[in-house]
Amino acid sequence: MIAELLPTRIRNTSLGLLLNVTRGFQFFTPILIAILGARFGFGAILSLGAVFSTLGALLVWILPETRGRTITALD
């Protein structure tokens, strides 16, 4: 979905950067859950996953429609 929104000349670099930056955040997630879980309770902290999943699902309606458009039309 994201690849359809990027121009060809930066597509691979952007997707690789996005993948690796999110992997970097995932390294700190268990540490953050342990720290915040001790303060707010694990139920409240783990429910943040549902919030982020819902926000990700909303991207379907926020991002522009690319149906019928050739992927090289961005260049």
Predicted model as a PDB file, atoms N, CA, C, CB and O in Angstrom, pLDDT in the B-factor column:
MODEL        1                                                                  
ATOM      1  N   MET A   1       0.816  -1.181   0.000  1.00 73.00           N  
ATOM      2  CA  MET A   1       0.000   0.000   0.000  1.00 73.00           C  
ATOM      3  C   MET A   1       0.868   1.257   0.000  1.00 73.00           C  
ATOM      4  CB  MET A   1      -0.933  -0.008   1.195  1.00 73.00           C  
ATOM      5  O   MET A   1       0.599   2.203  -0.740  1.00 73.00           O  
ATOM      6  N   ILE A   2       1.890   1.262   0.818  1.00 79.00           N  
ATOM      7  CA  ILE A   2       2.777   2.422   0.874  1.00 79.00           C  
ATOM      8  C   ILE A   2       3.589   2.532  -0.417  1.00 79.00           C  
ATOM      9  CB  ILE A   2       3.718   2.327   2.097  1.00 79.00           C  
ATOM     10  O   ILE A   2       3.848   3.639  -0.890  1.00 79.00           O  
ATOM     11  N   ALA A   3       3.991   1.398  -0.990  1.00 79.00           N  
ATOM     12  CA  ALA A   3       4.800   1.426  -2.208  1.00 79.00           C  
ATOM     13  C   ALA A   3       4.072   2.109  -3.356  1.00 79.00           C  
ATOM     14  CB  ALA A   3       5.187   0.016  -2.612  1.00 79.00           C  
ATOM     15  O   ALA A   3       4.715   2.710  -4.217  1.00 79.00           O  
ATOM     16  N   GLU A   4       2.755   2.029  -3.387  1.00 79.00           N  
ATOM     17  CA  GLU A   4       1.992   2.659  -4.457  1.00 79.00           C  
ATOM     18  C   GLU A   4       1.959   4.175  -4.343  1.00 79.00           C  
ATOM     19  CB  GLU A   4       0.589   2.127  -4.464  1.00 79.00           C  
ATOM     20  O   GLU A   4       1.594   4.857  -5.300  1.00 79.00           O  
ATOM     21  N   LEU A   5       2.332   4.705  -3.200  1.00 79.00           N  
ATOM     22  CA  LEU A   5       2.278   6.152  -2.977  1.00 79.00           C  
ATOM     23  C   LEU A   5       3.625   6.842  -3.175  1.00 79.00           C  
ATOM     24  CB  LEU A   5       1.775   6.431  -1.588  1.00 79.00           C  
ATOM     25  O   LEU A   5       3.706   8.068  -3.114  1.00 79.00           O  
ATOM     26  N   LEU A   6       4.680   6.065  -3.409  1.00 82.00           N  
ATOM     27  CA  LEU A   6       6.021   6.630  -3.509  1.00 82.00           C  
ATOM     28  C   LEU A   6       6.521   6.620  -4.947  1.00 82.00           C  
ATOM     29  CB  LEU A   6       6.986   5.862  -2.614  1.00 82.00           C  
ATOM     30  O   LEU A   6       6.240   5.676  -5.686  1.00 82.00           O  
ATOM     31  N   PRO A   7       7.255   7.649  -5.359  1.00 84.00           N  
ATOM     32  CA  PRO A   7       7.869   7.646  -6.693  1.00 84.00           C  
ATOM     33  C   PRO A   7       8.909   6.529  -6.803  1.00 84.00           C  
ATOM     34  CB  PRO A   7       8.524   9.018  -6.994  1.00 84.00           C  
ATOM     35  O   PRO A   7       9.503   6.130  -5.801  1.00 84.00           O  
ATOM     36  N   THR A   8       9.123   6.035  -8.002  1.00 83.00           N  
ATOM     37  CA  THR A   8      10.012   4.898  -8.239  1.00 83.00           C  
ATOM     38  C   THR A   8      11.429   5.169  -7.752  1.00 83.00           C  
ATOM     39  CB  THR A   8      10.036   4.553  -9.716  1.00 83.00           C  
ATOM     40  O   THR A   8      12.061   4.283  -7.177  1.00 83.00           O  
ATOM     41  N   ARG A   9      11.937   6.372  -7.972  1.00 87.00           N  
ATOM     42  CA  ARG A   9      13.340   6.658  -7.650  1.00 87.00           C  
ATOM     43  C   ARG A   9      13.641   6.591  -6.160  1.00 87.00           C  
ATOM     44  CB  ARG A   9      13.712   8.018  -8.169  1.00 87.00           C  
ATOM     45  O   ARG A   9      14.798   6.391  -5.788  1.00 87.00           O  
ATOM     46  N   ILE A  10      12.642   6.750  -5.289  1.00 89.00           N  
ATOM     47  CA  ILE A  10      12.897   6.687  -3.847  1.00 89.00           C  
ATOM     48  C   ILE A  10      12.158   5.535  -3.165  1.00 89.00           C  
ATOM     49  CB  ILE A  10      12.497   7.996  -3.198  1.00 89.00           C  
ATOM     50  O   ILE A  10      12.221   5.399  -1.943  1.00 89.00           O  
ATOM     51  N   ARG A  11      11.467   4.713  -3.933  1.00 88.00           N  
ATOM     52  CA  ARG A  11      10.620   3.670  -3.351  1.00 88.00           C  
ATOM     53  C   ARG A  11      11.410   2.681  -2.506  1.00 88.00           C  
ATOM     54  CB  ARG A  11       9.889   2.927  -4.447  1.00 88.00           C  
ATOM     55  O   ARG A  11      11.054   2.454  -1.349  1.00 88.00           O  
ATOM     56  N   ASN A  12      12.464   2.087  -3.041  1.00 90.00           N  
ATOM     57  CA  ASN A  12      13.222   1.084  -2.289  1.00 90.00           C  
ATOM     58  C   ASN A  12      13.889   1.677  -1.060  1.00 90.00           C  
ATOM     59  CB  ASN A  12      14.269   0.445  -3.179  1.00 90.00           C  
ATOM     60  O   ASN A  12      13.877   1.070   0.012  1.00 90.00           O  
ATOM     61  N   THR A  13      14.467   2.850  -1.210  1.00 93.00           N  
ATOM     62  CA  THR A  13      15.122   3.489  -0.072  1.00 93.00           C  
ATOM     63  C   THR A  13      14.114   3.811   1.019  1.00 93.00           C  
ATOM     64  CB  THR A  13      15.846   4.762  -0.514  1.00 93.00           C  
ATOM     65  O   THR A  13      14.370   3.561   2.197  1.00 93.00           O  
ATOM     66  N   SER A  14      12.977   4.363   0.636  1.00 92.00           N  
ATOM     67  CA  SER A  14      11.955   4.747   1.620  1.00 92.00           C  
ATOM     68  C   SER A  14      11.391   3.538   2.349  1.00 92.00           C  
ATOM     69  CB  SER A  14      10.824   5.509   0.937  1.00 92.00           C  
ATOM     70  O   SER A  14      11.232   3.565   3.569  1.00 92.00           O  
ATOM     71  N   LEU A  15      11.090   2.485   1.615  1.00 92.00           N  
ATOM     72  CA  LEU A  15      10.530   1.290   2.252  1.00 92.00           C  
ATOM     73  C   LEU A  15      11.557   0.599   3.144  1.00 92.00           C  
ATOM     74  CB  LEU A  15      10.022   0.313   1.192  1.00 92.00           C  
ATOM     75  O   LEU A  15      11.208   0.093   4.211  1.00 92.00           O  
ATOM     76  N   GLY A  16      12.809   0.573   2.721  1.00 93.00           N  
ATOM     77  CA  GLY A  16      13.858  -0.001   3.555  1.00 93.00           C  
ATOM     78  C   GLY A  16      14.072   0.802   4.823  1.00 93.00           C  
ATOM     79  O   GLY A  16      14.252   0.235   5.901  1.00 93.00           O  
ATOM     80  N   LEU A  17      14.053   2.114   4.697  1.00 95.00           N  
ATOM     81  CA  LEU A  17      14.195   2.980   5.860  1.00 95.00           C  
ATOM     82  C   LEU A  17      13.016   2.808   6.812  1.00 95.00           C  
ATOM     83  CB  LEU A  17      14.317   4.442   5.425  1.00 95.00           C  
ATOM     84  O   LEU A  17      13.198   2.718   8.026  1.00 95.00           O  
ATOM     85  N   LEU A  18      11.820   2.762   6.260  1.00 91.00           N  
ATOM     86  CA  LEU A  18      10.628   2.570   7.081  1.00 91.00           C  
ATOM     87  C   LEU A  18      10.683   1.240   7.835  1.00 91.00           C  
ATOM     88  CB  LEU A  18       9.370   2.630   6.210  1.00 91.00           C  
ATOM     89  O   LEU A  18      10.375   1.185   9.025  1.00 91.00           O  
ATOM     90  N   LEU A  19      11.072   0.182   7.146  1.00 92.00           N  
ATOM     91  CA  LEU A  19      11.178  -1.127   7.773  1.00 92.00           C  
ATOM     92  C   LEU A  19      12.183  -1.120   8.926  1.00 92.00           C  
ATOM     93  CB  LEU A  19      11.577  -2.171   6.739  1.00 92.00           C  
ATOM     94  O   LEU A  19      11.891  -1.618  10.013  1.00 92.00           O  
ATOM     95  N   ASN A  20      13.348  -0.562   8.688  1.00 95.00           N  
ATOM     96  CA  ASN A  20      14.399  -0.613   9.707  1.00 95.00           C  
ATOM     97  C   ASN A  20      14.147   0.340  10.866  1.00 95.00           C  
ATOM     98  CB  ASN A  20      15.733  -0.298   9.084  1.00 95.00           C  
ATOM     99  O   ASN A  20      14.525   0.041  11.999  1.00 95.00           O  
ATOM    100  N   VAL A  21      13.521   1.471  10.608  1.00 95.00           N  
ATOM    101  CA  VAL A  21      13.187   2.374  11.710  1.00 95.00           C  
ATOM    102  C   VAL A  21      12.138   1.729  12.616  1.00 95.00           C  
ATOM    103  CB  VAL A  21      12.675   3.733  11.169  1.00 95.00           C  
ATOM    104  O   VAL A  21      12.237   1.816  13.840  1.00 95.00           O  
ATOM    105  N   THR A  22      11.135   1.085  12.018  1.00 91.00           N  
ATOM    106  CA  THR A  22      10.131   0.423  12.844  1.00 91.00           C  
ATOM    107  C   THR A  22      10.737  -0.753  13.611  1.00 91.00           C  
ATOM    108  CB  THR A  22       8.962  -0.058  11.975  1.00 91.00           C  
ATOM    109  O   THR A  22      10.326  -1.027  14.739  1.00 91.00           O  
ATOM    110  N   ARG A  23      11.696  -1.443  13.025  1.00 93.00           N  
ATOM    111  CA  ARG A  23      12.383  -2.507  13.765  1.00 93.00           C  
ATOM    112  C   ARG A  23      13.148  -1.935  14.943  1.00 93.00           C  
ATOM    113  CB  ARG A  23      13.338  -3.278  12.845  1.00 93.00           C  
ATOM    114  O   ARG A  23      13.232  -2.569  15.995  1.00 93.00           O  
ATOM    115  N   GLY A  24      13.705  -0.746  14.781  1.00 92.00           N  
ATOM    116  CA  GLY A  24      14.398  -0.087  15.886  1.00 92.00           C  
ATOM    117  C   GLY A  24      13.447   0.244  17.028  1.00 92.00           C  
ATOM    118  O   GLY A  24      13.788   0.070  18.198  1.00 92.00           O  
ATOM    119  N   PHE A  25      12.235   0.728  16.681  1.00 89.00           N  
ATOM    120  CA  PHE A  25      11.235   1.008  17.709  1.00 89.00           C  
ATOM    121  C   PHE A  25      10.797  -0.279  18.406  1.00 89.00           C  
ATOM    122  CB  PHE A  25      10.021   1.719  17.095  1.00 89.00           C  
ATOM    123  O   PHE A  25      10.538  -0.275  19.609  1.00 89.00           O  
ATOM    124  N   GLN A  26      10.713  -1.366  17.663  1.00 90.00           N  
ATOM    125  CA  GLN A  26      10.286  -2.629  18.252  1.00 90.00           C  
ATOM    126  C   GLN A  26      11.291  -3.158  19.267  1.00 90.00           C  
ATOM    127  CB  GLN A  26      10.065  -3.657  17.166  1.00 90.00           C  
ATOM    128  O   GLN A  26      10.926  -3.937  20.148  1.00 90.00           O  
ATOM    129  N   PHE A  27      12.538  -2.750  19.156  1.00 93.00           N  
ATOM    130  CA  PHE A  27      13.536  -3.154  20.141  1.00 93.00           C  
ATOM    131  C   PHE A  27      13.196  -2.576  21.509  1.00 93.00           C  
ATOM    132  CB  PHE A  27      14.941  -2.707  19.704  1.00 93.00           C  
ATOM    133  O   PHE A  27      13.370  -3.247  22.526  1.00 93.00           O  
ATOM    134  N   PHE A  28      12.713  -1.335  21.543  1.00 91.00           N  
ATOM    135  CA  PHE A  28      12.436  -0.661  22.804  1.00 91.00           C  
ATOM    136  C   PHE A  28      11.034  -0.937  23.345  1.00 91.00           C  
ATOM    137  CB  PHE A  28      12.621   0.815  22.631  1.00 91.00           C  
ATOM    138  O   PHE A  28      10.753  -0.611  24.498  1.00 91.00           O  
ATOM    139  N   THR A  29      10.163  -1.520  22.554  1.00 87.00           N  
ATOM    140  CA  THR A  29       8.787  -1.746  22.986  1.00 87.00           C  
ATOM    141  C   THR A  29       8.680  -2.614  24.239  1.00 87.00           C  
ATOM    142  CB  THR A  29       8.010  -2.383  21.871  1.00 87.00           C  
ATOM    143  O   THR A  29       7.970  -2.216  25.163  1.00 87.00           O  
ATOM    144  N   PRO A  30       9.335  -3.772  24.334  1.00 89.00           N  
ATOM    145  CA  PRO A  30       9.221  -4.569  25.570  1.00 89.00           C  
ATOM    146  C   PRO A  30       9.742  -3.832  26.800  1.00 89.00           C  
ATOM    147  CB  PRO A  30       9.977  -5.877  25.413  1.00 89.00           C  
ATOM    148  O   PRO A  30       9.197  -3.982  27.894  1.00 89.00           O  
ATOM    149  N   ILE A  31      10.789  -3.041  26.622  1.00 91.00           N  
ATOM    150  CA  ILE A  31      11.329  -2.275  27.746  1.00 91.00           C  
ATOM    151  C   ILE A  31      10.311  -1.232  28.195  1.00 91.00           C  
ATOM    152  CB  ILE A  31      12.668  -1.595  27.359  1.00 91.00           C  
ATOM    153  O   ILE A  31      10.075  -1.063  29.391  1.00 91.00           O  
ATOM    154  N   LEU A  32       9.718  -0.544  27.249  1.00 88.00           N  
ATOM    155  CA  LEU A  32       8.714   0.477  27.558  1.00 88.00           C  
ATOM    156  C   LEU A  32       7.482  -0.142  28.216  1.00 88.00           C  
ATOM    157  CB  LEU A  32       8.307   1.229  26.283  1.00 88.00           C  
ATOM    158  O   LEU A  32       6.923   0.431  29.151  1.00 88.00           O  
ATOM    159  N   ILE A  33       7.060  -1.303  27.733  1.00 88.00           N  
ATOM    160  CA  ILE A  33       5.907  -1.984  28.334  1.00 88.00           C  
ATOM    161  C   ILE A  33       6.206  -2.366  29.780  1.00 88.00           C  
ATOM    162  CB  ILE A  33       5.530  -3.240  27.519  1.00 88.00           C  
ATOM    163  O   ILE A  33       5.346  -2.218  30.648  1.00 88.00           O  
ATOM    164  N   ALA A  34       7.402  -2.851  30.044  1.00 90.00           N  
ATOM    165  CA  ALA A  34       7.764  -3.233  31.412  1.00 90.00           C  
ATOM    166  C   ALA A  34       7.792  -2.018  32.340  1.00 90.00           C  
ATOM    167  CB  ALA A  34       9.129  -3.933  31.424  1.00 90.00           C  
ATOM    168  O   ALA A  34       7.312  -2.086  33.471  1.00 90.00           O  
ATOM    169  N   ILE A  35       8.352  -0.918  31.862  1.00 91.00           N  
ATOM    170  CA  ILE A  35       8.441   0.289  32.689  1.00 91.00           C  
ATOM    171  C   ILE A  35       7.058   0.877  32.949  1.00 91.00           C  
ATOM    172  CB  ILE A  35       9.341   1.336  32.016  1.00 91.00           C  
ATOM    173  O   ILE A  35       6.703   1.158  34.093  1.00 91.00           O  
ATOM    174  N   LEU A  36       6.267   1.064  31.869  1.00 89.00           N  
ATOM    175  CA  LEU A  36       4.940   1.659  32.026  1.00 89.00           C  
ATOM    176  C   LEU A  36       3.956   0.692  32.678  1.00 89.00           C  
ATOM    177  CB  LEU A  36       4.405   2.105  30.675  1.00 89.00           C  
ATOM    178  O   LEU A  36       3.028   1.122  33.364  1.00 89.00           O  
ATOM    179  N   GLY A  37       4.151  -0.602  32.471  1.00 90.00           N  
ATOM    180  CA  GLY A  37       3.274  -1.595  33.087  1.00 90.00           C  
ATOM    181  C   GLY A  37       3.361  -1.592  34.604  1.00 90.00           C  
ATOM    182  O   GLY A  37       2.366  -1.800  35.298  1.00 90.00           O  
ATOM    183  N   ALA A  38       4.546  -1.358  35.100  1.00 91.00           N  
ATOM    184  CA  ALA A  38       4.717  -1.291  36.551  1.00 91.00           C  
ATOM    185  C   ALA A  38       4.005  -0.073  37.140  1.00 91.00           C  
ATOM    186  CB  ALA A  38       6.207  -1.251  36.908  1.00 91.00           C  
ATOM    187  O   ALA A  38       3.578  -0.082  38.294  1.00 91.00           O  
ATOM    188  N   ARG A  39       3.888   0.955  36.336  1.00 92.00           N  
ATOM    189  CA  ARG A  39       3.264   2.185  36.838  1.00 92.00           C  
ATOM    190  C   ARG A  39       1.753   2.217  36.636  1.00 92.00           C  
ATOM    191  CB  ARG A  39       3.880   3.382  36.160  1.00 92.00           C  
ATOM    192  O   ARG A  39       1.019   2.606  37.545  1.00 92.00           O  
ATOM    193  N   PHE A  40       1.274   1.810  35.451  1.00 90.00           N  
ATOM    194  CA  PHE A  40      -0.141   1.919  35.113  1.00 90.00           C  
ATOM    195  C   PHE A  40      -0.883   0.595  35.100  1.00 90.00           C  
ATOM    196  CB  PHE A  40      -0.282   2.561  33.790  1.00 90.00           C  
ATOM    197  O   PHE A  40      -2.112   0.589  35.035  1.00 90.00           O  
ATOM    198  N   GLY A  41      -0.185  -0.512  35.159  1.00 90.00           N  
ATOM    199  CA  GLY A  41      -0.793  -1.830  35.062  1.00 90.00           C  
ATOM    200  C   GLY A  41      -0.672  -2.359  33.640  1.00 90.00           C  
ATOM    201  O   GLY A  41      -0.770  -1.604  32.672  1.00 90.00           O  
ATOM    202  N   PHE A  42      -0.461  -3.651  33.529  1.00 87.00           N  
ATOM    203  CA  PHE A  42      -0.209  -4.236  32.214  1.00 87.00           C  
ATOM    204  C   PHE A  42      -1.442  -4.242  31.322  1.00 87.00           C  
ATOM    205  CB  PHE A  42       0.300  -5.641  32.371  1.00 87.00           C  
ATOM    206  O   PHE A  42      -1.312  -4.157  30.101  1.00 87.00           O  
ATOM    207  N   GLY A  43      -2.628  -4.341  31.898  1.00 89.00           N  
ATOM    208  CA  GLY A  43      -3.847  -4.322  31.082  1.00 89.00           C  
ATOM    209  C   GLY A  43      -3.989  -3.025  30.311  1.00 89.00           C  
ATOM    210  O   GLY A  43      -4.307  -3.030  29.122  1.00 89.00           O  
ATOM    211  N   ALA A  44      -3.753  -1.917  30.991  1.00 87.00           N  
ATOM    212  CA  ALA A  44      -3.870  -0.603  30.352  1.00 87.00           C  
ATOM    213  C   ALA A  44      -2.800  -0.416  29.281  1.00 87.00           C  
ATOM    214  CB  ALA A  44      -3.764   0.514  31.401  1.00 87.00           C  
ATOM    215  O   ALA A  44      -3.077   0.128  28.212  1.00 87.00           O  
ATOM    216  N   ILE A  45      -1.596  -0.860  29.560  1.00 87.00           N  
ATOM    217  CA  ILE A  45      -0.504  -0.675  28.605  1.00 87.00           C  
ATOM    218  C   ILE A  45      -0.677  -1.580  27.392  1.00 87.00           C  
ATOM    219  CB  ILE A  45       0.845  -0.950  29.276  1.00 87.00           C  
ATOM    220  O   ILE A  45      -0.438  -1.149  26.264  1.00 87.00           O  
ATOM    221  N   LEU A  46      -1.089  -2.830  27.604  1.00 85.00           N  
ATOM    222  CA  LEU A  46      -1.272  -3.744  26.471  1.00 85.00           C  
ATOM    223  C   LEU A  46      -2.464  -3.340  25.608  1.00 85.00           C  
ATOM    224  CB  LEU A  46      -1.459  -5.176  26.972  1.00 85.00           C  
ATOM    225  O   LEU A  46      -2.511  -3.685  24.427  1.00 85.00           O  
ATOM    226  N   SER A  47      -3.418  -2.621  26.172  1.00 90.00           N  
ATOM    227  CA  SER A  47      -4.543  -2.154  25.357  1.00 90.00           C  
ATOM    228  C   SER A  47      -4.105  -1.084  24.360  1.00 90.00           C  
ATOM    229  CB  SER A  47      -5.658  -1.606  26.253  1.00 90.00           C  
ATOM    230  O   SER A  47      -4.839  -0.776  23.421  1.00 90.00           O  
ATOM    231  N   LEU A  48      -2.923  -0.519  24.554  1.00 85.00           N  
ATOM    232  CA  LEU A  48      -2.403   0.422  23.565  1.00 85.00           C  
ATOM    233  C   LEU A  48      -2.218  -0.254  22.204  1.00 85.00           C  
ATOM    234  CB  LEU A  48      -1.071   1.017  24.046  1.00 85.00           C  
ATOM    235  O   LEU A  48      -2.317   0.394  21.162  1.00 85.00           O  
ATOM    236  N   GLY A  49      -1.950  -1.549  22.224  1.00 83.00           N  
ATOM    237  CA  GLY A  49      -1.840  -2.290  20.964  1.00 83.00           C  
ATOM    238  C   GLY A  49      -3.123  -2.223  20.165  1.00 83.00           C  
ATOM    239  O   GLY A  49      -3.085  -2.095  18.941  1.00 83.00           O  
ATOM    240  N   ALA A  50      -4.259  -2.308  20.840  1.00 89.00           N  
ATOM    241  CA  ALA A  50      -5.556  -2.189  20.165  1.00 89.00           C  
ATOM    242  C   ALA A  50      -5.754  -0.790  19.611  1.00 89.00           C  
ATOM    243  CB  ALA A  50      -6.697  -2.536  21.125  1.00 89.00           C  
ATOM    244  O   ALA A  50      -6.316  -0.623  18.528  1.00 89.00           O  
ATOM    245  N   VAL A  51      -5.302   0.206  20.337  1.00 91.00           N  
ATOM    246  CA  VAL A  51      -5.424   1.588  19.864  1.00 91.00           C  
ATOM    247  C   VAL A  51      -4.596   1.787  18.597  1.00 91.00           C  
ATOM    248  CB  VAL A  51      -4.975   2.584  20.961  1.00 91.00           C  
ATOM    249  O   VAL A  51      -5.082   2.364  17.623  1.00 91.00           O  
ATOM    250  N   PHE A  52      -3.350   1.316  18.602  1.00 87.00           N  
ATOM    251  CA  PHE A  52      -2.498   1.469  17.429  1.00 87.00           C  
ATOM    252  C   PHE A  52      -3.005   0.646  16.249  1.00 87.00           C  
ATOM    253  CB  PHE A  52      -1.071   1.069  17.764  1.00 87.00           C  
ATOM    254  O   PHE A  52      -2.872   1.074  15.103  1.00 87.00           O  
ATOM    255  N   SER A  53      -3.581  -0.518  16.503  1.00 89.00           N  
ATOM    256  CA  SER A  53      -4.162  -1.318  15.426  1.00 89.00           C  
ATOM    257  C   SER A  53      -5.346  -0.600  14.797  1.00 89.00           C  
ATOM    258  CB  SER A  53      -4.597  -2.690  15.949  1.00 89.00           C  
ATOM    259  O   SER A  53      -5.517  -0.622  13.578  1.00 89.00           O  
ATOM    260  N   THR A  54      -6.154   0.031  15.622  1.00 93.00           N  
ATOM    261  CA  THR A  54      -7.293   0.795  15.110  1.00 93.00           C  
ATOM    262  C   THR A  54      -6.820   1.982  14.280  1.00 93.00           C  
ATOM    263  CB  THR A  54      -8.182   1.279  16.266  1.00 93.00           C  
ATOM    264  O   THR A  54      -7.375   2.257  13.216  1.00 93.00           O  
ATOM    265  N   LEU A  55      -5.806   2.680  14.755  1.00 92.00           N  
ATOM    266  CA  LEU A  55      -5.262   3.797  13.984  1.00 92.00           C  
ATOM    267  C   LEU A  55      -4.695   3.321  12.646  1.00 92.00           C  
ATOM    268  CB  LEU A  55      -4.174   4.520  14.790  1.00 92.00           C  
ATOM    269  O   LEU A  55      -4.860   3.992  11.627  1.00 92.00           O  
ATOM    270  N   GLY A  56      -4.034   2.178  12.646  1.00 87.00           N  
ATOM    271  CA  GLY A  56      -3.525   1.620  11.397  1.00 87.00           C  
ATOM    272  C   GLY A  56      -4.634   1.240  10.438  1.00 87.00           C  
ATOM    273  O   GLY A  56      -4.500   1.410   9.226  1.00 87.00           O  
ATOM    274  N   ALA A  57      -5.734   0.723  10.978  1.00 91.00           N  
ATOM    275  CA  ALA A  57      -6.869   0.361  10.124  1.00 91.00           C  
ATOM    276  C   ALA A  57      -7.521   1.601   9.522  1.00 91.00           C  
ATOM    277  CB  ALA A  57      -7.906  -0.442  10.923  1.00 91.00           C  
ATOM    278  O   ALA A  57      -8.070   1.536   8.423  1.00 91.00           O  
ATOM    279  N   LEU A  58      -7.469   2.714  10.219  1.00 91.00           N  
ATOM    280  CA  LEU A  58      -8.057   3.951   9.697  1.00 91.00           C  
ATOM    281  C   LEU A  58      -7.290   4.496   8.493  1.00 91.00           C  
ATOM    282  CB  LEU A  58      -8.103   5.005  10.790  1.00 91.00           C  
ATOM    283  O   LEU A  58      -7.823   5.302   7.731  1.00 91.00           O  
ATOM    284  N   LEU A  59      -6.052   4.062   8.320  1.00 84.00           N  
ATOM    285  CA  LEU A  59      -5.273   4.508   7.164  1.00 84.00           C  
ATOM    286  C   LEU A  59      -5.926   4.115   5.848  1.00 84.00           C  
ATOM    287  CB  LEU A  59      -3.871   3.935   7.227  1.00 84.00           C  
ATOM    288  O   LEU A  59      -5.690   4.760   4.826  1.00 84.00           O  
ATOM    289  N   VAL A  60      -6.737   3.076   5.856  1.00 81.00           N  
ATOM    290  CA  VAL A  60      -7.431   2.644   4.640  1.00 81.00           C  
ATOM    291  C   VAL A  60      -8.293   3.780   4.095  1.00 81.00           C  
ATOM    292  CB  VAL A  60      -8.302   1.395   4.919  1.00 81.00           C  
ATOM    293  O   VAL A  60      -8.401   3.948   2.881  1.00 81.00           O  
ATOM    294  N   TRP A  61      -8.899   4.552   4.976  1.00 85.00           N  
ATOM    295  CA  TRP A  61      -9.769   5.637   4.537  1.00 85.00           C  
ATOM    296  C   TRP A  61      -9.033   6.970   4.412  1.00 85.00           C  
ATOM    297  CB  TRP A  61     -10.922   5.784   5.496  1.00 85.00           C  
ATOM    298  O   TRP A  61      -9.540   7.889   3.767  1.00 85.00           O  
ATOM    299  N   ILE A  62      -7.869   7.092   5.005  1.00 88.00           N  
ATOM    300  CA  ILE A  62      -7.138   8.361   4.984  1.00 88.00           C  
ATOM    301  C   ILE A  62      -6.218   8.470   3.767  1.00 88.00           C  
ATOM    302  CB  ILE A  62      -6.321   8.516   6.263  1.00 88.00           C  
ATOM    303  O   ILE A  62      -6.131   9.535   3.155  1.00 88.00           O  
ATOM    304  N   LEU A  63      -5.536   7.387   3.410  1.00 79.00           N  
ATOM    305  CA  LEU A  63      -4.597   7.420   2.292  1.00 79.00           C  
ATOM    306  C   LEU A  63      -5.349   7.525   0.961  1.00 79.00           C  
ATOM    307  CB  LEU A  63      -3.701   6.165   2.305  1.00 79.00           C  
ATOM    308  O   LEU A  63      -6.474   7.038   0.850  1.00 79.00           O  
ATOM    309  N   PRO A  64      -4.740   8.153  -0.046  1.00 79.00           N  
ATOM    310  CA  PRO A  64      -5.424   8.336  -1.330  1.00 79.00           C  
ATOM    311  C   PRO A  64      -5.616   7.011  -2.080  1.00 79.00           C  
ATOM    312  CB  PRO A  64      -4.637   9.311  -2.202  1.00 79.00           C  
ATOM    313  O   PRO A  64      -4.821   6.083  -1.932  1.00 79.00           O  
ATOM    314  N   GLU A  65      -6.660   6.941  -2.870  1.00 76.00           N  
ATOM    315  CA  GLU A  65      -6.968   5.753  -3.686  1.00 76.00           C  
ATOM    316  C   GLU A  65      -6.028   5.701  -4.885  1.00 76.00           C  
ATOM    317  CB  GLU A  65      -8.455   5.769  -4.161  1.00 76.00           C  
ATOM    318  O   GLU A  65      -5.821   6.709  -5.561  1.00 76.00           O  
ATOM    319  N   THR A  66      -5.461   4.526  -5.147  1.00 74.00           N  
ATOM    320  CA  THR A  66      -4.542   4.369  -6.276  1.00 74.00           C  
ATOM    321  C   THR A  66      -5.068   3.365  -7.299  1.00 74.00           C  
ATOM    322  CB  THR A  66      -3.170   3.929  -5.778  1.00 74.00           C  
ATOM    323  O   THR A  66      -4.333   2.990  -8.213  1.00 74.00           O  
ATOM    324  N   ARG A  67      -6.302   2.927  -7.174  1.00 75.00           N  
ATOM    325  CA  ARG A  67      -6.862   1.952  -8.103  1.00 75.00           C  
ATOM    326  C   ARG A  67      -6.938   2.544  -9.511  1.00 75.00           C  
ATOM    327  CB  ARG A  67      -8.259   1.497  -7.635  1.00 75.00           C  
ATOM    328  O   ARG A  67      -7.401   3.668  -9.700  1.00 75.00           O  
ATOM    329  N   GLY A  68      -6.480   1.776 -10.482  1.00 74.00           N  
ATOM    330  CA  GLY A  68      -6.552   2.195 -11.873  1.00 74.00           C  
ATOM    331  C   GLY A  68      -5.417   3.113 -12.301  1.00 74.00           C  
ATOM    332  O   GLY A  68      -5.345   3.487 -13.471  1.00 74.00           O  
ATOM    333  N   ARG A  69      -4.542   3.481 -11.399  1.00 71.00           N  
ATOM    334  CA  ARG A  69      -3.421   4.356 -11.720  1.00 71.00           C  
ATOM    335  C   ARG A  69      -2.163   3.507 -11.855  1.00 71.00           C  
ATOM    336  CB  ARG A  69      -3.237   5.459 -10.634  1.00 71.00           C  
ATOM    337  O   ARG A  69      -1.900   2.658 -11.004  1.00 71.00           O  
ATOM    338  N   THR A  70      -1.395   3.719 -12.893  1.00 72.00           N  
ATOM    339  CA  THR A  70      -0.169   2.952 -13.048  1.00 72.00           C  
ATOM    340  C   THR A  70       0.844   3.425 -12.011  1.00 72.00           C  
ATOM    341  CB  THR A  70       0.401   3.092 -14.489  1.00 72.00           C  
ATOM    342  O   THR A  70       0.893   4.602 -11.654  1.00 72.00           O  
ATOM    343  N   ILE A  71       1.636   2.492 -11.544  1.00 65.00           N  
ATOM    344  CA  ILE A  71       2.567   2.801 -10.464  1.00 65.00           C  
ATOM    345  C   ILE A  71       3.656   3.764 -10.920  1.00 65.00           C  
ATOM    346  CB  ILE A  71       3.196   1.522  -9.930  1.00 65.00           C  
ATOM    347  O   ILE A  71       4.256   4.443 -10.087  1.00 65.00           O  
ATOM    348  N   THR A  72       3.925   3.839 -12.215  1.00 67.00           N  
ATOM    349  CA  THR A  72       4.940   4.780 -12.724  1.00 67.00           C  
ATOM    350  C   THR A  72       4.365   6.162 -12.962  1.00 67.00           C  
ATOM    351  CB  THR A  72       5.549   4.256 -14.016  1.00 67.00           C  
ATOM    352  O   THR A  72       5.099   7.061 -13.372  1.00 67.00           O  
ATOM    353  N   ALA A  73       3.075   6.363 -12.720  1.00 59.00           N  
ATOM    354  CA  ALA A  73       2.462   7.678 -12.919  1.00 59.00           C  
ATOM    355  C   ALA A  73       2.970   8.693 -11.901  1.00 59.00           C  
ATOM    356  CB  ALA A  73       0.942   7.572 -12.830  1.00 59.00           C  
ATOM    357  O   ALA A  73       2.777   9.894 -12.089  1.00 59.00           O  
ATOM    358  N   LEU A  74       3.610   8.243 -10.835  1.00 60.00           N  
ATOM    359  CA  LEU A  74       4.137   9.146  -9.824  1.00 60.00           C  
ATOM    360  C   LEU A  74       5.430   9.807 -10.245  1.00 60.00           C  
ATOM    361  CB  LEU A  74       4.348   8.411  -8.545  1.00 60.00           C  
ATOM    362  O   LEU A  74       5.802  10.847  -9.703  1.00 60.00           O  
ATOM    363  N   ASP A  75       6.127   9.210 -11.217  1.00 60.00           N  
ATOM    364  CA  ASP A  75       7.449   9.712 -11.615  1.00 60.00           C  
ATOM    365  C   ASP A  75       7.369  10.983 -12.333  1.00 60.00           C  
ATOM    366  CB  ASP A  75       8.157   8.739 -12.456  1.00 60.00           C  
ATOM    367  O   ASP A  75       8.396  11.531 -12.733  1.00 60.00           O  
TER     368      ASP A  75                                                      
ENDMDL                                                                          
END                                                                             
